[in-house]
Amino acid sequence: MQNRIEIEKDGRPLFAAAYGPAAVRLTYGRDPDTLGESCIVKASPADFPDAAATAEVGEENAILRTGGLVVTAERRSGAVRIEDGAGKLLSRIHRFSLTEYDMLRTVGGDTETRHTVDGVRVTVKNGEREFSRKSCHGAVTFDFTEEETLFGLGSHEEGYPNLRGQFVPLYQENMRIAVPVFVSTKGYGVLIDCTSVMTFDATDHRRGKFFLDSADAVDIWFVYGGDYDGVCRELCRLTGRTPMLPKWAAGYVQSKERYGSQKELIDIGRKYRELGIPIDVIVQDWLYWDDGMWGNKHFNKERYPDPQALTDELHRMDLRLMVSIWPNLSGESEDRVELREAGHLLGDGSMVNAYDEAARAMYWKQAYEGLFRYGIDGWWCDSSEPYDAVWGGAERAPLPERMAKSVGEFKKYLDDGVLNVYSLHHSMGMYENQRRCSDKRVVNLTRSGYAGQHRYGTVVWSGDCSANWETLRKQVRIMQNYIATGEAYWNSDIGSFFASGGYEWFRDGDYPEGCDDPGYRELYTRWLQFAAFTPMMRSHGTNTPREVWRFGERGTAYRDAIEGAIRLRYALLPYIYSVHAAVTFDGIMPVTPLALAYPGDREAAKASGEYLYGKSLLVCPVTDPGAEEITVYLPEGGWYDYETEEFYEGGRYVKLPVSIEKIPLFVKAGAILPVAPPVQSTAELAGKTYELRIYAGADGEFTLYDDGGLDYAYEQGDCTAVTYRYRESDGALTESVSGKPDWKHPITVRRIGKNG
């Protein structure tokens, strides 16, 4: 075959196969054709008609040329050297290894039910471990050059500024989402096609080693895009397209732990509308079910007497309802009994077996009958790790001990080889089953994720973090690393989940008085300003209320700043929704770390607290208490302060004064920025005239996208994309329209800068 080469290392085969000119699959230990279907990568060689590769086999090396890459497998060392078409070294991958071991499983034992902060948990005690099957531990090492910076591997509470020099555990738990993808400032990305627990060790700094806990082969995908956008496009080609979220998911989302009745939900919605504060979504968290029936997907009839009337009333106010569902069940609820009798629970007798198609179908049937048929708009699939054994006690154990305990709990019930992908299968079940019965776009806010999960309409969040400034600083970096994996949609609880402290280690908030504490009001305001430039803007948490009016009267600093940030989000929704369309149609991520946007700029690599939202907006969140000024780095080019429209030359640091209402936000010279008039919900945007702001100083281009916002008609072309182009030399603005003209907005044009 001309599209692949093979050598032998330590008695095992090593293959390199071309998937188009920019993607190569490296497989050690097995012929990749014998590995079966991947739940991560959905592409096959047949999907790449441009995979015209050539193979050269010599005594010392085997060489595969793809048109964009040159892959050299060294027979003596077993290493693989990958260069671009011009001969520039991109990566050297070596030290492949596989070591066979006996996998064990738990049989027998007693179940213990615990009531935890994370809900009712069931665990097996005193079970016996017996042989299950043979598997292998795997490992592979990458060499890195001094100048490259790495991002990715998921959403981790440590908030890594980048991955160089880090040890990153890749397993799932609350505040940790493992995604085995990283990208480099050298314009390449790597996906490890493995679904077991892993670790990534780059503490050597010169290299990074992946350890795979259970694998039949070491299976790696190397993609070269030339830049960050190109890498993300290639990852999308391999793992699949991200569907459009409904337009309302880009609006403001109000949640807390928890609303307790149908009346309270409606009253909250009415108050937002009476106050004229923009909002699109209200969230119903846990315990809406009957007492003692944890995870039952049915409303308690006394507190929620008429679910259809509830959603009808919210919809009349242009509000959507998202409802929390859980994969773990307790008590003798109708849902648990039905799943148990059908054999669709895992070994703890509590957790739905999301790996099984029939179990997913029954789980969806229950969600449909108990919730969706009443007009529920979105899902909050909580606790999708699904096991977490370390959320208890006063002291937090060291990381190796925590990882061993959590992974050990998983291994009681699951095959070692699939521990990391429960959420992926759970999300697939929700998406595929909803699409079979409804054209309503799927939204699944979920606490765990994996490579490829974006296919299923998911938005992850960073878990149950605590209210302090260091946590906020970390959230900015966490988002950048997660989205760099090609998984576009992330958010965090605005103001954190735990506002105050407590006995358990995870209750680490600094504000026992919650929203009555001016210190918390400041932190909440700055967090919400950051959230205005994340894919979902969602307030949530326990200990204290989170509605806007809880933070003071109008005319006071924090209240006005909070309302101002929400209104700014809605003003920029035409831009934000278009950025999200680029995710779906072009595979381009909404957030770009500065180091990946400006890979040759060493100062940009240091600016981990800043990022681009889309290609035009530079966001610099304020993450220090009492800040009166902020120092930001502006990369090369020209930049305009969004608020003052003052122009700055880039390639330098600048200091800005920052009052509490100030969101440091810069617009790139050449940007074409659509801005909406004031609205109360995304539903009101239809037909509105947008102001097109042209920022002089460079040529520019922007595609303004719109569609009906609720269904999947865009997949059949029922959408409008208007590409505007600005020419700096003479100030000319042109447009071209594709798709149906139905969703084209009237515009007015305002020019900002020297040609304005």
C-alpha positions in Angstrom: 0.0 0.0 0.0 1.4 3.4 -1.0 -0.4 5.3 1.9 1.5 3.5 4.7 4.8 2.2 5.9 5.7 -0.5 8.5 8.8 -1.2 10.6 9.4 -3.5 13.6 10.4 -2.3 17.1 11.0 -4.8 20.0 9.2 -7.5 18.2 6.1 -5.4 17.5 5.0 -3.6 14.3 4.9 0.1 14.0 2.7 1.6 11.2 2.5 5.1 9.7 -0.6 5.7 7.5 -1.6 8.9 5.6 -5.1 10.4 6.0 -4.8 13.2 3.5 -1.8 15.5 3.1 -1.9 16.8 6.7 -2.8 13.9 8.9 -0.8 10.7 9.8 -1.8 7.8 12.0 1.0 6.1 13.9 0.1 2.7 15.4 2.4 0.6 17.5 1.7 -3.0 18.4 -1.1 -3.9 16.1 -2.1 -3.5 12.4 -4.5 -0.5 12.7 -7.0 -2.3 10.4 -7.5 -4.9 13.2 -8.3 -2.4 16.0 -12.0 -1.9 15.3 -14.0 1.2 15.3 -12.9 4.2 17.3 -15.4 6.1 19.4 -13.2 9.2 19.0 -12.0 9.3 15.4 -14.8 8.7 12.8 -12.7 9.2 9.6 -11.4 6.4 7.5 -8.9 6.5 4.6 -11.9 6.4 2.2 -12.9 9.9 3.5 -9.6 11.3 2.1 -9.5 11.1 -1.7 -6.5 13.4 -1.6 -4.4 10.9 0.3 -2.0 10.4 -2.6 1.0 9.3 -0.5 4.2 7.6 -1.6 6.2 5.0 0.4 10.0 4.5 0.4 11.4 1.4 2.2 15.1 1.2 2.8 17.5 -0.7 5.0 17.8 2.1 7.6 14.5 4.0 7.2 11.0 3.7 5.9 9.7 7.1 4.5 6.1 8.1 3.9 5.4 11.3 1.9 1.9 12.7 2.1 2.2 15.9 0.1 2.3 18.0 3.2 4.4 15.8 5.5 7.4 13.6 5.4 7.3 10.8 8.0 10.6 8.9 8.6 10.5 5.7 10.7 14.0 4.9 11.8 14.5 1.1 11.9 17.4 1.0 14.5 15.8 3.3 17.1 12.2 2.8 16.3 11.7 6.6 16.4 9.5 8.5 14.0 10.6 11.9 12.7 7.9 14.2 11.2 8.8 17.1 8.9 6.7 19.5 7.0 6.9 19.6 3.2 9.8 22.1 3.3 11.9 19.8 5.5 11.3 21.6 8.8 11.3 19.3 11.8 8.0 19.3 13.5 8.3 16.4 16.0 10.3 13.4 16.9 8.3 10.6 18.5 10.0 7.6 20.1 10.1 5.1 22.9 7.0 3.3 22.0 6.3 0.5 24.4 3.6 -2.1 25.3 3.7 -4.3 28.4 1.1 -7.0 28.9 -0.8 -7.3 32.2 -3.8 -9.1 33.7 -6.9 -6.9 34.0 -9.0 -7.7 37.0 -12.7 -7.0 37.8 -14.7 -6.8 41.0 -17.3 -9.5 41.8 -19.6 -9.8 44.8 -19.4 -7.4 47.7 -21.9 -5.2 49.5 -23.3 -1.9 48.4 -23.1 1.2 50.6 -25.2 4.3 49.9 -23.8 7.7 50.9 -25.4 11.2 50.8 -22.7 13.5 49.6 -22.4 17.1 48.4 -22.4 15.6 44.9 -25.6 13.8 45.4 -26.5 10.2 46.5 -23.6 7.8 45.8 -23.6 4.0 45.8 -20.3 2.1 46.1 -19.4 -1.6 46.4 -17.5 -2.7 49.5 -15.6 -5.9 50.1 -15.8 -7.3 46.6 -13.3 -9.8 45.3 -11.0 -9.1 42.3 -10.8 -11.8 39.6 -9.2 -12.1 36.2 -11.1 -10.3 33.4 -8.8 -10.2 30.3 -5.3 -9.5 29.0 -4.4 -6.0 28.1 -1.3 -3.8 27.8 0.1 -0.7 29.5 1.4 1.6 26.8 3.8 4.5 26.6 5.1 6.9 24.0 7.5 9.9 24.2 7.6 13.1 22.2 10.6 15.4 21.9 9.9 19.2 22.0 12.0 22.1 20.9 12.9 24.9 23.2 10.7 27.5 21.6 7.5 25.7 21.2 4.5 26.1 23.6 1.8 23.5 24.1 -1.9 23.7 25.0 -4.7 21.3 25.5 -5.3 18.0 27.4 -8.6 19.2 28.8 -10.1 21.2 31.7 -7.9 20.8 34.8 -8.3 22.6 38.1 -4.6 23.4 38.2 -5.1 26.0 35.5 -1.8 25.3 33.6 -0.5 28.4 31.8 0.7 25.9 29.2 1.7 22.3 29.2 5.5 22.6 29.1 7.1 21.4 32.3 3.8 20.0 33.7 2.6 16.6 34.9 -1.0 16.2 33.8 -3.2 13.3 35.1 -5.7 12.3 32.5 -8.7 10.8 34.3 -12.2 12.1 35.0 -13.5 13.6 38.2 -15.2 16.8 39.4 -13.0 19.7 38.3 -11.0 17.5 35.9 -11.9 16.7 32.3 -9.3 14.6 30.5 -9.1 15.1 26.7 -6.0 13.4 25.1 -5.3 16.2 22.5 -2.5 18.8 22.5 -1.5 21.5 20.0 1.8 23.2 19.5 2.8 26.7 18.4 4.7 24.9 15.7 1.4 24.3 13.9 0.8 20.7 14.7 -1.6 18.7 17.0 -1.6 15.3 18.5 -4.6 13.1 19.4 -4.0 9.9 21.4 -6.7 7.5 20.4 -7.0 5.8 23.7 -10.0 5.6 26.1 -8.3 4.5 29.3 -6.8 6.6 32.0 -3.5 8.2 31.0 -0.8 10.6 32.3 1.3 13.2 30.5 4.7 13.9 32.0 6.5 16.9 30.6 8.5 17.8 33.7 11.7 17.0 31.8 10.8 20.1 29.7 12.6 18.7 26.6 10.1 15.9 26.1 6.7 14.7 27.1 5.7 11.1 27.9 2.2 9.6 27.7 1.5 6.6 29.8 -1.6 4.6 28.7 -3.1 2.5 31.5 -4.9 0.0 29.1 -4.5 -0.3 25.3 -4.4 -2.9 22.6 -2.0 -0.6 20.7 -0.4 2.8 21.0 -2.5 4.7 18.5 -1.6 8.3 17.7 -2.9 10.9 15.2 -0.5 13.6 14.1 -2.1 16.6 12.2 -0.3 19.5 10.7 -2.3 22.7 10.0 0.5 25.2 9.7 -1.3 27.3 12.4 -3.9 26.8 15.1 -6.9 27.2 12.9 -5.4 24.6 10.5 -4.8 22.2 13.3 -8.4 22.5 14.5 -9.7 22.0 11.0 -7.8 18.8 10.7 -9.0 17.6 14.1 -12.5 18.3 13.0 -12.0 16.2 9.8 -11.0 13.3 12.0 -13.4 13.6 14.9 -16.5 15.1 13.2 -18.4 18.4 13.0 -19.7 20.3 16.0 -23.4 21.0 15.5 -24.8 24.5 16.0 -26.2 25.1 19.5 -29.5 27.0 19.6 -29.1 30.7 19.6 -30.6 31.0 23.1 -27.6 29.0 24.4 -25.4 32.1 23.6 -27.6 34.3 25.8 -27.5 34.8 29.6 -28.2 31.7 31.7 -29.5 32.0 35.2 -29.1 29.0 37.6 -28.5 28.3 41.2 -28.5 25.4 43.6 -31.5 25.3 43.5 -34.9 26.5 42.5 -37.6 24.6 44.4 -40.9 24.9 42.6 -42.7 25.7 39.4 -43.8 29.0 40.9 -40.3 30.1 41.8 -39.0 29.4 38.3 -41.8 31.5 36.8 -41.4 34.3 39.4 -37.7 34.5 38.6 -38.4 34.8 34.9 -41.0 37.4 35.4 -38.8 39.5 37.6 -36.0 39.5 35.0 -38.6 40.6 32.3 -40.0 43.3 34.6 -36.6 44.7 35.3 -35.6 44.6 31.7 -32.4 42.6 32.2 -31.6 40.4 29.2 -31.9 36.7 29.9 -32.6 33.6 27.8 -32.4 30.5 30.1 -33.5 29.5 33.6 -32.1 26.2 35.0 -33.7 23.7 37.2 -31.1 21.9 39.3 -31.5 18.7 41.2 -34.2 17.5 43.7 -37.2 18.4 41.6 -38.2 14.7 41.9 -40.0 13.0 44.8 -38.1 12.7 48.1 -35.8 9.7 48.3 -35.9 9.1 44.5 -32.5 10.4 43.5 -32.2 10.7 39.7 -35.8 10.0 38.9 -36.7 12.0 35.8 -40.1 13.1 36.9 -41.3 16.3 38.6 -42.7 16.2 42.1 -46.4 16.8 41.6 -46.9 19.1 44.6 -44.1 21.5 43.7 -44.4 21.2 39.9 -48.1 20.5 39.4 -48.2 21.3 35.7 -44.9 20.9 33.8 -46.5 21.8 30.5 -47.9 25.0 31.9 -44.4 25.8 33.3 -42.7 25.6 30.0 -45.5 27.3 28.2 -45.3 30.3 30.5 -41.6 30.5 30.3 -41.8 30.3 26.5 -44.3 33.1 26.4 -41.7 35.2 28.1 -39.1 34.1 25.5 -37.3 32.0 28.2 -36.0 28.5 27.9 -35.9 25.8 30.6 -32.9 23.6 31.1 -33.3 20.7 33.6 -30.7 18.6 35.4 -30.6 14.8 35.0 -28.3 12.3 36.6 -27.0 8.9 35.5 -27.0 7.6 39.0 -30.3 6.6 40.7 -31.3 5.5 44.2 -34.4 4.4 46.0 -37.1 2.4 44.4 -38.0 5.0 41.8 -39.8 4.0 38.6 -36.8 4.8 36.5 -34.3 2.9 38.6 -36.6 -0.2 38.8 -37.1 -0.2 35.1 -33.4 0.1 34.3 -32.5 -2.5 36.9 -35.0 -5.1 35.7 -33.7 -4.6 32.1 -30.1 -5.2 33.3 -29.1 -1.6 32.3 -27.3 -0.6 35.5 -23.6 -1.1 36.2 -22.2 -3.2 39.0 -23.0 -0.8 41.7 -26.8 -1.1 40.9 -27.0 2.7 40.6 -25.2 4.0 37.5 -26.8 3.7 34.1 -24.7 1.6 31.7 -24.2 4.4 29.1 -21.8 2.1 27.1 -24.8 0.0 26.0 -27.1 1.2 23.2 -30.2 -0.4 24.7 -29.5 1.2 28.1 -29.1 4.6 26.5 -32.4 4.2 24.6 -34.3 3.3 27.8 -32.6 6.2 29.7 -33.7 8.6 26.9 -37.3 7.1 26.9 -37.4 8.0 30.6 -36.1 11.5 30.0 -38.6 12.0 27.2 -41.6 10.8 29.1 -40.8 12.5 32.4 -39.4 15.8 31.0 -38.9 16.4 27.3 -42.5 15.9 26.2 -43.4 18.9 28.3 -41.3 21.2 26.2 -38.0 21.1 28.1 -35.4 22.9 26.0 -32.0 21.8 27.3 -30.3 19.2 29.4 -27.9 19.5 32.2 -26.3 16.1 32.4 -24.6 16.3 35.7 -22.1 14.0 37.3 -21.1 12.5 34.0 -17.6 11.3 35.2 -19.5 9.3 36.7 -17.6 8.0 39.7 -15.7 10.3 42.2 -14.3 8.7 45.3 -12.4 11.7 46.7 -15.1 14.3 47.4 -15.1 14.0 51.2 -13.1 14.6 54.3 -11.4 17.6 55.8 -8.0 17.1 54.2 -7.3 16.6 50.5 -4.9 13.8 49.7 -1.9 14.3 47.4 -2.6 14.0 43.7 -1.2 10.4 43.1 -3.3 9.1 46.0 -6.4 10.9 44.8 -5.9 9.6 41.3 -5.4 6.0 42.5 -8.5 6.1 44.7 -10.7 7.6 41.9 -9.5 5.3 39.3 -9.8 2.3 41.6 -13.5 3.2 42.1 -14.0 3.2 38.3 -12.3 -0.1 37.9 -14.8 -1.8 40.2 -17.5 -1.4 37.6 -15.8 -0.7 34.2 -13.2 -2.3 31.9 -9.9 -0.5 32.4 -9.9 0.3 28.7 -13.0 2.6 28.7 -12.7 4.5 32.0 -12.4 7.9 30.4 -15.3 7.8 28.0 -18.5 7.4 30.1 -19.5 11.0 29.3 -18.8 10.5 25.6 -21.3 7.6 25.4 -23.8 9.3 27.7 -23.7 12.4 25.5 -24.1 10.3 22.4 -27.2 8.7 23.7 -28.8 12.0 24.6 -28.0 13.5 21.2 -28.8 10.7 18.9 -32.1 9.8 20.7 -33.3 13.4 20.8 -32.5 13.9 17.1 -34.6 10.8 16.3 -37.7 12.3 17.8 -37.3 16.1 17.5 -35.7 18.8 15.3 -35.0 20.9 18.4 -31.3 21.5 18.7 -29.6 19.5 21.4 -27.9 21.3 24.3 -26.2 19.2 26.9 -24.4 21.0 29.7 -22.3 18.3 31.2 -19.4 18.0 33.7 -17.2 15.6 31.9 -16.0 15.4 28.3 -13.6 13.7 25.9 -12.2 14.0 22.4 -15.1 13.7 19.9 -17.8 14.6 22.4 -18.4 17.9 20.6 -20.4 15.9 18.0 -23.2 15.6 20.5 -24.2 19.2 21.3 -22.3 19.4 24.5 -21.1 22.3 26.6 -18.8 21.3 29.5 -18.1 23.3 32.7 -15.1 23.3 34.9 -16.8 21.7 38.0 -17.6 22.7 41.5 -14.9 25.2 42.2 -14.7 27.7 45.1 -14.9 31.5 45.4 -11.5 33.0 45.5 -9.4 35.1 43.2 -6.8 32.5 42.4 -9.6 30.2 41.2 -10.8 32.9 38.9 -7.3 33.4 37.5 -7.1 29.7 36.8 -10.5 29.6 35.0 -9.1 31.9 32.3 -6.3 29.4 31.6 -8.4 26.3 32.0 -10.8 27.5 29.3 -7.9 28.1 26.8 -6.5 24.6 27.4 -9.8 22.9 27.1 -10.9 24.6 23.9 -7.4 24.0 22.3 -8.3 20.3 22.2 -10.9 21.0 19.5 -13.8 20.8 21.9 -15.3 24.3 21.4 -17.9 24.8 24.2 -16.8 25.4 27.8 -18.0 27.6 30.7 -17.6 27.9 34.5 -20.0 28.7 37.4 -20.0 32.5 37.5 -18.9 33.3 41.1 -17.9 29.7 41.6 -20.0 26.9 43.1 -19.0 27.2 46.7 -19.1 30.8 47.9 -18.1 29.9 51.4 -15.8 27.5 53.2 -16.7 24.5 55.4 -15.4 21.2 56.9 -14.7 19.4 53.7 -11.6 20.3 51.7 -13.5 21.3 48.6 -15.6 23.9 50.4 -12.9 26.6 50.0 -14.8 29.8 49.3 -13.7 33.0 51.0 -17.2 34.6 51.4 -19.6 33.1 54.1 -21.9 36.1 53.7 -22.1 35.5 49.9 -23.7 38.3 47.9 -24.1 40.5 51.0 -20.3 40.7 51.2 -18.8 43.5 49.1 -15.7 41.3 48.5 -17.8 38.6 47.0 -19.7 41.1 44.9 -16.4 42.3 43.4 -15.3 38.8 42.7 -18.7 37.9 41.2 -18.7 40.9 39.0 -15.2 40.2 37.6 -16.1 36.6 37.1 -19.3 37.5 35.2 -17.3 40.0 33.0 -15.0 37.1 32.1 -18.0 34.9 31.4 -19.4 37.4 28.9 -16.5 36.2 26.7 -16.9 32.4 27.2 -19.0 30.2 24.9 -21.8 30.0 27.6 -22.5 32.8 30.1 -24.0 31.0 33.1 -24.4 32.0 36.7 -24.6 29.1 39.2 -23.6 28.0 42.6 -24.7 27.2 46.2 -24.5 29.1 49.5 -25.9 32.3 48.2 -28.4 33.6 45.6 -27.1 34.5 42.2 -29.8 36.6 40.5 -28.7 40.0 39.4 -30.8 42.0 41.9 -29.1 40.3 44.8 -26.0 42.4 44.1 -27.4 45.8 45.1 -29.8 48.4 43.8 -29.6 50.0 40.4 -27.2 53.0 40.6 -24.7 51.0 42.8 -21.4 50.0 41.3 -21.6 46.2 41.3 -25.2 45.9 40.2 -24.7 48.3 37.3 -21.4 46.6 36.3 -23.2 43.2 36.3 -26.1 44.5 34.2 -23.6 46.3 31.9 -21.7 43.1 31.2 -24.9 41.2 30.4 -26.0 43.9 28.0 -22.6 43.9 26.4 -22.9 40.2 25.8 -26.2 40.8 24.0 -24.9 43.7 22.0 -22.1 41.4 20.7 -24.4 38.3 20.0 -24.3 38.8 16.2 -20.5 38.5 16.5 -20.5 35.7 19.0 -23.1 33.6 17.1 -21.1 34.1 13.9 -18.0 32.9 15.7 -19.9 29.8 16.9 -21.0 29.2 13.3 -17.3 29.2 12.3 -16.9 26.3 14.7 -19.6 24.3 12.9 -18.8 25.1 9.3 -15.0 25.6 9.4 -13.8 23.8 12.5 -12.3 27.0 13.9 -12.4 27.3 17.7 -14.0 30.4 19.4 -11.1 31.0 21.8 -7.4 31.3 20.8 -4.6 31.6 23.4 -2.3 34.5 22.4 0.7 32.1 22.0 -1.2 30.2 19.3 -2.4 33.3 17.6 1.1 34.8 17.5 3.4 31.8 17.7 6.6 33.8 16.9 6.0 36.3 19.8 7.7 35.3 23.0 5.7 37.9 25.0 2.4 36.6 23.7 3.5 33.2 25.1 3.7 34.7 28.6 0.2 36.4 28.4 -1.8 33.4 29.6 -4.4 35.7 31.2 -5.5 37.0 27.8 -7.1 35.4 24.8 -8.8 36.1 21.5 -12.6 35.5 21.2 -13.0 35.0 17.5 -10.4 36.8 15.5 -11.3 40.4 16.3 -11.7 40.7 20.1 -8.8 40.6 22.6 -10.2 39.8 26.1 -8.1 40.8 29.2 -10.1 39.8 32.3 -9.5 41.6 35.6 -8.5 38.9 38.1 -7.1 40.8 41.0 -9.2 42.3 43.9 -9.3 46.1 44.2 -7.6 46.6 40.8 -7.4 50.2 39.7 -5.2 49.5 36.7 -4.2 46.5 34.6 -1.2 45.8 32.4 -2.0 44.0 29.2 0.1 42.8 26.3 -1.1 43.9 22.9 0.3 41.7 20.1 1.6 43.1 16.8 -0.8 45.2 14.8 -3.2 47.9 15.8 -5.8 47.7 18.6 -8.7 49.8 19.7 -10.1 50.0 23.2 -13.7 48.8 22.7 -15.1 51.3 25.2 -13.1 54.4 24.5 -12.2 53.6 20.9 -8.6 54.9 21.6 -6.0 53.4 19.2 -2.9 51.5 20.4 0.0 50.2 18.4 0.7 46.6 19.3 3.8 44.7 20.1 4.0 46.2 23.6 2.6 46.3 27.1 0.1 49.0 28.1 -1.4 50.1 31.4 -5.1 50.8 31.6 -7.2 52.3 34.4 -10.0 49.8 35.4 -13.0 50.8 37.4 -15.4 48.0 38.4 -17.5 48.4 35.3 -14.5 48.3 32.9 -14.0 45.1 30.9 -10.6 45.4 29.2 -11.5 44.6 25.7 -9.7 45.4 22.5 -10.7 45.3 18.9 -8.2 44.4 16.2 -7.5 47.0 13.5 -9.2 45.8 10.3 -12.0 44.2 12.3 -15.6 44.3 11.1 -17.7 44.0 14.2 -21.5 43.6 14.1 -23.3 45.1 17.1 -27.0 44.5 17.9 -29.4 47.1 19.4 -30.7 46.5 23.0 -32.8 43.4 23.3 -34.2 41.3 26.2 -33.6 37.9 24.6 -32.1 36.3 21.5 -35.6 35.8 20.1 -35.8 39.6 19.7 -32.8 39.7 17.4 -34.8 38.5 14.4 -35.0 41.2 11.8 -33.1 43.8 13.8 -30.8 46.3 12.2 -27.2 45.7 13.1 -24.5 48.4 13.3 -21.4 47.3 11.4 -18.4 48.8 13.0 -15.3 49.1 10.8 -12.0 49.5 12.6 -9.5 51.1 10.3 -5.8 50.3 10.1 -5.7 47.1 8.1 -7.7 45.2 5.6 -10.5 43.1 7.1 -13.1 40.4 6.5 -15.9 39.0 8.6 -18.7 36.6 7.8 -22.0 37.5 9.6 -24.0 34.3 10.1 -27.6 33.8 11.0 -30.4 31.2 10.9 -33.6 30.3 12.7 -31.7 29.5 15.8 -33.8 26.6 17.1 -33.8 23.6 14.7 -31.5 21.8 12.3 -32.8 23.4 9.1 -29.4 25.0 8.6 -28.1 21.6 7.7 -30.2 21.8 4.6 -29.0 25.3 3.8 -31.7 27.3 5.6 -29.2 29.9 6.9 -27.5 33.1 5.7 -23.9 34.0 5.6 -22.9 37.5 4.6 -19.2 38.0 4.1 -18.1 41.7 4.4 -14.7 42.8 3.2 -13.0 46.1 4.1 -10.1 47.5 2.0 -7.9 49.9 4.0 -6.3 51.6 0.9 -9.6 53.4 -0.1 -12.0 52.5 2.7 -14.2 50.3 0.5 -16.6 47.9 2.0 -18.1 45.0 -0.1 -20.4 42.1 0.7 -21.3 38.7 -0.7 -24.2 36.6 0.4 -24.5 32.8 0.5 -27.3 30.6 1.6 -30.9 31.9 1.8 -31.4 35.6 2.2 -34.2 35.1 4.8 -31.9 35.8 7.7 -30.0 38.7 6.3 -30.1 41.7 8.7 -30.3 45.4 7.6 -27.1 47.2 8.6 -25.8 50.6 9.3 -22.1 51.3 9.0 -19.9 53.2 11.4 -16.2 53.6 10.7 -13.8 54.0 13.6 -10.2 55.2 13.3 -8.2 57.2 10.8 -10.5 56.5 7.9 -13.6 57.1 10.1 
